[in-house]
């Protein structure tokens, strides 16, 4: 993933400045581009960001990795930005930029001192309207992506962990493959296939533009109209709906990794869309079970019973489905059964006992601190606004999400644990060292 980091103290400011109600304005251009403006004058810095509603789930099974590939490819240059000049242009103007891809969307941003908003808006418009997609760029970025996969996945201990989970949790949904995809699929793709992918998904009516920070609204609106309104609207993007059958019987699978010496044992559960209230509850369950050394999994499996070197859990919520995962590295002499017994004891406790009032208060405080930290810079605010619009359909969640967490009761925590985290609903994965290399 492309990164340029420039040390500028202006880019991050006190969380308290954004802990208040976040005001924003939203509107649509004639071509369907949704625009969100969030003005904050507390620091002379501004972020311009574009999120496209395209991710790994929009790929063909024999052409995985396209969305992530375009995260790289669209930095190659445009008709008006020479090849290799993008990052130089950003850094020479005191800025930073980045991009990232998920299964559901692709996100690009530039953060500049506030007097360079026009440049940021023009650059993102160039990426949308005038990218140069040619064989030189495809070949160059193919090697970049291959190297990234070698470093982050193929040659990293536990680097294929998410692959092991996803391919066994899903059977129909495109979430079953990884965001980085398979390199042979990129090798086999033609230039026309890449061009067609861009033409289908990287269109204004499949995107949201966010401006967050210190700027003049009237001027920003003029620039946005001048640079984006003439970008042609694309064909409507129709999303395929994939329905997975419920898991009703425990599945036991083994996954081998040549880069590890110590096995990892997992219990993985398919859960609900991030838009559902239950997903918020699962976030809170993950804090109860595994947020730090005072969490239940750590205290019981690491400190008390010493069955594990490390034990944690996480809720991986996405647009269509989610996954809840518990994982642990065993101490010598302890088995997968020992680890899962430890998991099951803590899940059963959640399913049968209400958490204490004191634990509930601490949980609420942690959620509030997390919420504040998630809106502690213009870039984070921009990404959250884009995400809430694109994947949740409700930009107001940037202010309302904390209220949802605060409204969740101890009884709901118990009931959601009972709803999703049962042994007959899980995939038990033994992630072990490869027997032969």
LUMSE-969514 format. One line per field, with one value per residue (C-alpha): residue number from 1; residue in one letter; z, y, x. Coordinates in pm, 1 decimal, padded with zeros to 6 digits. Layout:
<padrens>
k: [NUM	...] .
r: [A	...] .
Z: [Z	...] .
Y: [Y	...] .
X: [X	...] .
</padrens>
This chain:
<padrens>
k: [1	2	3	4	5	6	7	8	9	10	11	12	13	14	15	16	17	18	19	20	21	22	23	24	25	26	27	28	29	30	31	32	33	34	35	36	37	38	39	40	41	42	43	44	45	46	47	48	49	50	51	52	53	54	55	56	57	58	59	60	61	62	63	64	65	66	67	68	69	70	71	72	73	74	75	76	77	78	79	80	81	82	83	84	85	86	87	88	89	90	91	92	93	94	95	96	97	98	99	100	101	102	103	104	105	106	107	108	109	110	111	112	113	114	115	116	117	118	119	120	121	122	123	124	125	126	127	128	129	130	131	132	133	134	135	136	137	138	139	140	141	142	143	144	145	146	147	148	149	150	151	152	153	154	155	156	157	158	159	160	161	162	163	164	165	166	167	168	169	170	171	172	173	174	175	176	177	178	179	180	181	182	183	184	185	186	187	188	189	190	191	192	193	194	195	196	197	198	199	200	201	202	203	204	205	206	207	208	209	210	211	212	213	214	215	216	217	218	219	220	221	222	223	224	225	226	227	228	229	230	231	232	233	234	235	236	237	238	239	240	241	242	243	244	245	246	247	248	249	250	251	252	253	254	255	256	257	258	259	260	261	262	263	264	265	266	267	268	269	270	271	272	273	274	275	276	277	278	279	280	281	282	283	284	285	286	287	288	289	290	291	292	293	294	295	296	297	298	299	300	301	302	303	304	305	306	307	308	309	310	311	312	313	314	315	316	317	318	319	320	321	322	323	324	325	326	327	328	329	330	331	332	333	334	335	336	337	338	339	340	341	342	343	344	345	346	347	348	349	350	351	352	353	354	355	356	357	358	359	360	361	362	363	364	365	366	367	368	369	370	371	372	373	374	375	376	377	378	379	380	381	382	383	384	385	386	387	388	389	390	391	392	393	394	395	396	397	398	399	400	401	402	403	404	405	406	407	408	409	410	411	412	413	414	415	416	417	418	419	420	421	422	423	424	425	426	427	428	429	430	431	432	433	434	435	436	437] .
r: [X	X	X	X	X	X	X	X	X	X	X	X	X	X	X	X	X	X	X	X	X	X	X	X	X	X	X	X	X	X	X	X	X	X	X	X	X	X	X	X	X	X	X	X	X	X	X	X	X	X	X	X	X	X	X	X	X	X	X	X	X	X	X	X	X	X	X	X	X	X	X	X	X	X	X	X	X	X	X	X	X	X	X	X	X	X	X	X	X	X	X	X	X	X	X	X	X	X	X	X	X	X	X	X	X	X	X	X	X	X	X	X	X	X	X	X	X	X	X	X	X	X	X	X	X	X	X	X	X	X	X	X	X	X	X	X	X	X	X	X	X	X	X	X	X	X	X	X	X	X	X	X	X	X	X	X	X	X	X	X	X	X	X	X	X	X	X	X	X	X	X	X	X	X	X	X	X	X	X	X	X	X	X	X	X	X	X	X	X	X	X	X	X	X	X	X	X	X	X	X	X	X	X	X	X	X	X	X	X	X	X	X	X	X	X	X	X	X	X	X	X	X	X	X	X	X	X	X	X	X	X	X	X	X	X	X	X	X	X	X	X	X	X	X	X	X	X	X	X	X	X	X	X	X	X	X	X	X	X	X	X	X	X	X	X	X	X	X	X	X	X	X	X	X	X	X	X	X	X	X	X	X	X	X	X	X	X	X	X	X	X	X	X	X	X	X	X	X	X	X	X	X	X	X	X	X	X	X	X	X	X	X	X	X	X	X	X	X	X	X	X	X	X	X	X	X	X	X	X	X	X	X	X	X	X	X	X	X	X	X	X	X	X	X	X	X	X	X	X	X	X	X	X	X	X	X	X	X	X	X	X	X	X	X	X	X	X	X	X	X	X	X	X	X	X	X	X	X	X	X	X	X	X	X	X	X	X	X	X	X	X	X	X	X	X	X	X	X	X	X	X	X	X	X	X	X	X	X	X	X	X	X	X	X	X	X	X	X	X	X	X	X	X	X	X	X	X	X	X	X	X	X	X	X	X	X	X] .
Z: [00000.0	-00097.0	00181.2	00215.1	00567.6	00622.6	00974.8	01024.7	01367.8	01201.7	01087.0	01428.4	01692.6	02030.7	02031.4	02239.5	01942.2	01757.2	02053.6	02011.3	01770.3	01416.3	01178.3	00807.0	00484.9	00204.5	-00148.7	-00491.7	-00817.9	-01144.7	-01226.6	-00899.1	-00701.9	-00337.6	-00156.1	00219.2	00363.4	00726.0	00832.1	01135.1	01188.3	01493.5	01292.5	00949.5	00781.8	00538.6	00396.2	00062.7	00024.6	-00224.1	-00143.8	-00421.6	-00354.4	-00495.9	-00313.8	-00336.9	-00325.7	-00665.2	-00841.9	-01043.5	-00876.2	-01148.1	-01130.0	-00760.7	-00642.3	-00894.6	-00641.8	-00441.1	-00764.8	-00861.1	-00524.1	-00658.7	-01028.1	-00983.0	-00845.5	-01173.6	-01317.0	-01521.9	-01844.5	-01649.8	-01376.1	-01513.7	-01428.6	-01095.4	-01013.5	-00781.5	-00457.2	-00545.1	-00599.1	-00262.0	-00059.4	-00225.4	-00119.3	00245.2	00226.6	00285.3	00116.6	00135.9	00007.2	00128.0	00004.2	00180.2	00061.0	00038.6	-00073.1	-00186.2	-00021.3	-00129.3	00047.2	00053.5	00363.6	00312.0	00490.0	00435.0	00160.6	-00069.7	-00080.8	-00447.2	-00531.3	-00338.8	-00510.0	-00853.3	-00797.0	-00694.9	-00991.0	-01215.0	-01066.4	-01136.5	-01484.1	-01651.1	-01520.5	-01752.6	-01760.1	-01986.0	-02001.0	-01850.2	-01538.4	-01513.3	-01539.9	-01287.7	-01027.3	-01081.0	-00949.5	-00663.0	-00554.9	-00582.6	-00357.3	-00109.0	-00100.4	-00048.8	00238.4	00414.2	00342.5	00195.6	00407.7	00726.8	01025.6	01046.9	00735.9	00588.1	00897.2	00745.4	00435.2	00653.7	00828.1	00525.9	00297.0	00565.4	00688.6	00343.8	00058.3	-00175.8	-00086.5	-00244.7	00108.5	00080.6	-00097.1	00025.7	-00067.1	-00208.9	-00430.8	-00629.2	-00833.6	-01116.9	-01166.9	-01213.7	-01446.1	-01662.2	-01688.6	-02007.2	-02026.8	-02153.8	-01843.2	-01621.4	-01826.5	-01808.7	-01430.8	-01398.4	-01631.4	-01432.8	-01077.3	-01062.6	-01163.5	-00976.7	-00908.2	-00729.0	-00513.3	-00229.5	-00198.0	00151.1	00251.1	00620.2	00806.2	00759.9	00436.4	00294.7	00197.0	-00089.4	-00247.1	-00195.8	-00362.8	-00664.3	-00704.4	-00661.8	-00928.1	-01165.0	-01129.3	-01081.3	-01234.5	-01588.5	-01506.9	-01696.4	-01494.0	-01529.4	-01564.3	-01237.6	-01037.3	-00941.5	-00650.6	-00645.5	-00320.9	-00189.1	00081.7	00295.7	00460.2	00840.7	01001.7	01213.5	01286.1	01399.5	01120.5	01203.1	00959.2	00948.8	00773.1	00732.2	00733.5	00654.7	00831.3	01185.2	01454.2	01708.8	01626.1	01669.9	01751.5	01648.4	01688.2	01414.7	01387.6	01100.9	01227.5	01092.4	00879.7	01038.5	00988.0	01240.8	01606.5	01695.9	01530.9	01782.6	02062.8	01923.4	01930.5	02300.9	02358.1	02201.4	02453.5	02742.8	02625.2	02503.5	02560.0	02745.1	03031.0	03248.8	02989.9	03056.4	02804.8	02915.2	03286.5	03265.7	02985.7	03021.4	03383.6	03576.6	03388.7	03175.6	02882.2	02638.2	02571.3	02412.2	02381.4	02210.3	02005.2	01751.7	01565.9	01193.1	01071.1	00704.1	00481.5	00419.3	00695.3	00983.9	01156.0	01525.0	01600.1	01916.0	01882.5	02107.1	02101.5	02338.8	02602.0	02558.4	02635.2	02580.7	02300.2	02076.0	02308.9	02604.8	02415.7	02299.6	02646.8	02766.5	02491.9	02566.5	02938.7	02880.7	02614.3	02843.8	03118.9	02886.1	02778.6	03130.5	03352.9	03313.9	03327.5	03650.2	03678.8	03737.4	03425.8	03230.3	03335.3	03237.0	02904.3	02830.8	02913.8	02680.0	02397.6	02448.2	02446.0	02133.2	01962.0	02040.1	01913.8	01590.9	01514.0	01620.6	01284.4	00964.4	00780.2	01031.7	01022.5	00642.5	00630.9	00889.6	00705.4	00379.2	00543.4	00717.3	00389.6	00163.7	00376.0	00634.1	00437.8	00731.2	00763.7	01097.2	01255.5	01296.9	01585.6	01667.6	01682.4	02033.8	02147.6	02005.1	02204.6	02518.4	02476.6	02464.8	02780.9	02979.8	02877.0	02508.9	02557.2	02706.2	02435.4	02141.0	02281.7	02296.3	01942.3	01757.6	01968.5	01999.3	01935.1	01657.8	01472.8	01464.9	01245.5	01457.4	01276.1	01370.8	01214.4	01232.7	01107.0	00765.4	00784.1	00474.6	00317.6] .
Y: [00000.0	00336.4	00559.5	00890.3	01013.5	01372.1	01488.8	01771.8	01839.6	02003.2	01668.9	01550.6	01755.8	01698.9	01445.0	01677.2	01910.0	01645.3	01478.8	01719.9	01681.8	01669.5	01896.3	01817.7	01901.7	01656.8	01690.5	01523.4	01641.9	01592.3	01283.1	01108.8	01184.4	01223.5	01503.5	01548.0	01864.1	01873.0	02201.7	02224.6	02528.7	02398.9	02334.6	02460.4	02120.8	01964.2	01618.0	01538.2	01175.7	00958.7	00621.1	00390.8	00118.5	-00154.5	-00417.2	-00776.2	-00901.3	-00737.8	-00954.7	-01272.0	-01593.1	-01628.3	-01262.7	-01200.8	-00913.8	-00656.8	-00401.6	-00409.2	-00393.7	-00073.2	00075.2	00065.4	00118.8	00449.0	00608.3	00543.0	00878.5	01057.5	01252.2	01558.0	01400.3	01227.2	00872.1	00865.4	01225.4	01167.6	01125.1	01394.9	01636.8	01552.6	01567.7	01884.7	02059.8	01953.5	01670.6	01303.6	01048.9	00687.6	00434.0	00107.4	-00162.3	-00393.9	-00655.3	-00382.8	-00056.4	00127.1	00451.7	00724.1	01047.2	01343.2	01556.2	01898.4	02228.2	02397.4	02630.1	02327.0	02195.6	02287.1	02065.6	01771.0	01802.6	01830.7	01524.9	01304.7	01432.0	01341.4	00991.4	00953.7	01110.0	01087.0	00790.4	00637.0	00262.1	00103.5	-00209.8	-00039.0	00056.5	-00285.0	-00468.5	-00237.7	-00263.0	-00638.3	-00674.0	-00434.6	-00635.9	-00962.7	-00824.7	-00702.4	-01047.2	-01212.6	-00979.1	-00954.9	-01291.5	-01566.7	-01516.7	-01375.5	-01599.4	-01640.7	-01423.5	-01650.8	-01652.1	-01452.9	-01671.2	-01979.0	-01828.2	-01686.4	-01988.8	-02206.4	-01965.0	-01885.1	-02115.9	-01887.5	-01530.0	-01360.1	-01285.9	-01636.8	-01506.8	-01258.7	-00891.9	-00924.8	-01210.2	-01469.0	-01360.5	-01600.3	-01422.7	-01088.6	-01250.7	-01392.6	-01068.9	-00864.0	-00487.4	-00465.7	-00649.9	-00390.2	-00108.2	-00264.5	-00300.8	00067.0	00172.7	-00026.8	00070.5	00390.3	00622.2	00921.0	00753.4	00473.9	00710.2	00959.2	01264.4	01398.0	01720.0	01748.1	02020.5	02388.1	02524.5	02775.0	02601.5	02827.4	02798.8	02421.7	02382.1	02580.1	02369.4	02048.3	02157.1	02263.7	01946.1	01673.5	01773.6	01707.8	01353.2	01129.2	00924.5	00552.8	00273.7	00195.1	-00059.0	-00349.2	-00555.9	-00931.1	-01059.0	-01379.4	-01577.9	-01823.0	-02116.4	-02109.9	-02319.1	-02571.9	-02826.6	-02769.1	-02788.2	-02897.3	-02800.7	-02788.4	-02521.8	-02550.3	-02257.7	-02317.9	-01995.0	-02092.3	-02323.0	-02284.8	-02381.0	-02143.9	-02269.0	-02079.6	-02084.4	-01879.8	-01793.0	-01632.9	-01336.7	-01051.4	-00738.3	-00443.1	-00246.8	-00461.0	-00369.8	-00713.4	-00615.8	-00334.5	-00582.7	-00817.1	-00529.2	-00494.1	-00868.2	-00855.2	-00589.1	-00796.1	-01105.9	-00967.2	-00597.4	-00605.8	-00806.3	-00751.9	-00914.1	-01247.3	-01456.8	-01326.7	-01354.1	-01708.4	-01870.5	-01687.7	-01575.8	-01830.4	-02161.3	-02095.9	-02291.1	-02015.6	-01776.4	-01537.3	-01546.2	-01291.6	-01240.7	-00993.8	-00906.6	-00858.8	-00684.4	-00617.5	-00491.3	-00826.2	-01060.4	-01061.4	-01303.7	-01345.4	-01513.9	-01643.0	-01750.1	-01854.9	-01974.7	-02274.1	-02313.6	-02630.4	-02944.3	-02799.1	-02913.5	-02769.5	-02921.8	-02736.5	-02408.5	-02448.8	-02553.6	-02220.4	-02037.1	-02222.2	-02153.0	-01779.6	-01787.2	-01993.2	-01739.7	-01461.1	-01666.0	-01744.1	-01454.5	-01083.0	-00886.8	-00689.2	-00328.1	-00230.0	-00417.6	-00261.9	00089.8	00022.5	-00117.0	00196.7	00415.2	00214.2	00247.9	00624.5	00655.5	00442.1	00653.0	00974.4	00835.6	00727.4	01088.6	01246.2	01375.3	01513.6	01195.0	00972.9	01190.7	01183.2	00805.2	00759.5	00993.8	00810.5	00470.3	00558.1	00687.8	00411.7	00097.8	00193.4	00432.9	00675.9	00952.4	01057.8	00750.4	00955.4	01115.1	00843.1	00530.7	00604.9	00638.3	00293.3	00144.5	00325.5	00195.8	-00169.2	-00348.7	-00623.7	-00849.3	-00784.1	-00883.3	-01212.7	-01271.8	-01195.5	-01432.7	-01699.0	-01617.9	-01643.7	-01808.1	-02168.9	-02475.5	-02604.3	-02271.2	-02257.4	-02354.5	-02497.1	-02422.1	-02578.3	-02341.6	-02550.6	-02565.5	-02725.7	-03089.0	-03043.6	-02729.5] .
X: [00000.0	00134.2	00255.2	00426.8	00485.2	00588.7	00656.3	00413.8	00270.4	-00028.0	-00167.9	-00276.2	-00447.6	-00607.7	-00887.4	-01099.0	-01129.3	-01329.8	-01496.1	-01785.3	-02074.8	-01935.0	-02121.4	-02121.0	-02298.8	-02372.9	-02503.2	-02485.1	-02335.8	-02524.2	-02316.8	-02408.3	-02091.1	-02185.5	-02002.1	-01956.9	-01803.6	-01689.3	-01539.6	-01311.4	-01092.0	-00903.8	-00586.5	-00468.6	-00487.4	-00732.8	-00799.4	-00960.1	-01063.0	-01247.6	-01397.8	-01516.8	-01772.5	-01551.5	-01353.1	-01242.2	-01600.7	-01664.6	-01407.8	-01447.0	-01327.2	-01062.4	-00955.6	-00905.8	-00690.0	-00816.0	-00944.4	-00622.3	-00423.8	-00605.1	-00514.4	-00159.2	-00224.0	-00406.7	-00090.5	00090.0	-00007.8	-00271.2	-00290.7	-00173.6	00040.5	00347.7	00438.1	00621.7	00526.9	00228.3	00420.3	00670.4	00384.8	00232.1	00552.0	00681.8	00363.4	00391.8	00140.0	00092.1	-00129.4	-00228.9	-00476.0	-00622.5	-00853.1	-01095.2	-01339.3	-01604.8	-01440.8	-01126.5	-01015.0	-00770.2	-00678.6	-00443.8	-00380.1	-00225.1	-00179.3	-00513.6	-00385.7	-00342.3	-00698.6	-00730.8	-00435.3	-00580.0	-00918.1	-00759.4	-00539.8	-00833.0	-01033.8	-00741.0	-00735.9	-01107.5	-01123.9	-00781.5	-00581.6	-00326.4	-00386.6	-00128.6	00083.1	00387.5	00192.2	00025.0	00357.3	00523.7	00250.6	00217.5	00571.8	00498.3	00195.2	00385.5	00657.3	00396.8	00238.6	00576.9	00663.1	00327.3	00170.7	00384.5	00697.0	00545.4	00465.0	00086.9	00058.1	-00208.3	-00425.2	-00710.7	-00698.3	-00739.1	-01039.8	-01219.7	-01190.5	-01348.2	-01617.0	-01756.4	-01849.7	-02050.1	-01965.6	-01661.1	-01541.8	-01397.7	-01086.8	-00829.1	-00811.8	-00462.6	-00582.8	-00393.9	-00094.1	-00166.6	-00500.7	-00323.2	-00068.7	-00345.6	-00543.7	-00529.8	-00496.7	-00853.9	-00976.4	-00811.1	-00959.1	-01304.4	-01276.7	-01192.7	-01472.9	-01727.6	-01639.8	-01431.8	-01711.8	-01857.6	-02192.7	-02005.2	-01800.4	-01810.9	-01582.9	-01512.5	-01338.4	-01253.8	-01066.6	-00984.8	-01132.1	-01375.7	-01698.0	-01795.1	-01452.3	-01442.7	-01782.8	-01665.8	-01352.8	-01551.3	-01798.4	-01520.7	-01314.9	-01576.2	-01909.3	-01785.8	-01669.9	-01915.2	-02159.5	-02101.3	-02351.8	-02525.9	-02327.3	-02551.3	-02422.7	-02479.1	-02627.4	-02472.3	-02646.2	-02452.0	-02623.8	-02597.1	-02325.9	-02513.2	-02243.0	-01886.6	-01630.8	-01275.0	-01002.1	-00622.9	-00419.1	-00041.7	00200.8	00571.1	00671.3	00572.1	00707.9	00429.6	00071.0	-00219.9	-00567.9	-00877.1	-01252.6	-01422.6	-01791.7	-01980.3	-02179.4	-02388.7	-02348.3	-02172.5	-02494.9	-02680.8	-02700.7	-02562.9	-02231.9	-02194.0	-02255.0	-01991.2	-01741.8	-01810.7	-01777.9	-01433.5	-01329.4	-01460.6	-01277.2	-00949.0	-00878.0	-00548.3	-00406.9	-00713.6	-00940.3	-01108.8	-00916.8	-00578.8	-00648.6	-00780.0	-00579.3	-00247.5	-00221.8	-00425.1	-00430.0	-00120.9	-00258.9	-00165.0	00120.4	-00125.2	-00504.4	-00721.8	-01036.3	-01169.4	-01485.9	-01425.1	-01740.6	-01806.2	-02084.5	-02254.6	-02135.8	-01895.5	-01661.7	-01590.7	-01257.3	-01090.4	-00727.6	-00442.2	-00083.3	-00053.3	00212.4	00423.9	00230.1	-00115.4	-00341.2	-00608.0	-00865.1	-00712.7	-00725.9	-01083.8	-01190.8	-01054.7	-01244.3	-01565.7	-01549.1	-01534.9	-01806.6	-02031.6	-01974.8	-02089.8	-02391.0	-02511.3	-02397.9	-02449.6	-02128.5	-02096.3	-02204.1	-01841.6	-01724.2	-02009.5	-01903.6	-01542.8	-01662.4	-01863.5	-01562.7	-01340.7	-01591.9	-01606.1	-01226.1	-01208.2	-01474.2	-01288.0	-00958.0	-01126.6	-01212.0	-00884.0	-00757.8	-00901.2	-00806.6	-00983.7	-01293.5	-01290.3	-01262.1	-01536.6	-01772.8	-01706.1	-01750.4	-02074.2	-02214.9	-02085.1	-02121.1	-02382.8	-02602.3	-02612.0	-02351.9	-02505.4	-02348.8	-02032.1	-02221.8	-02473.5	-02255.2	-02133.1	-02493.0	-02566.6	-02279.4	-02393.4	-02749.3	-02640.7	-02742.9	-02578.2	-02866.6	-02795.4	-02433.1	-02546.0	-02807.7	-02576.9	-02314.9	-02586.8	-02700.8	-02368.5	-02097.2	-02206.8	-01990.8	-02218.1	-02178.6	-01801.1	-01512.5	-01230.8	-00904.9	-00571.9	-00318.1	-00003.9	00356.0	00386.2	00494.0	00711.3	00856.5] .
</padrens>
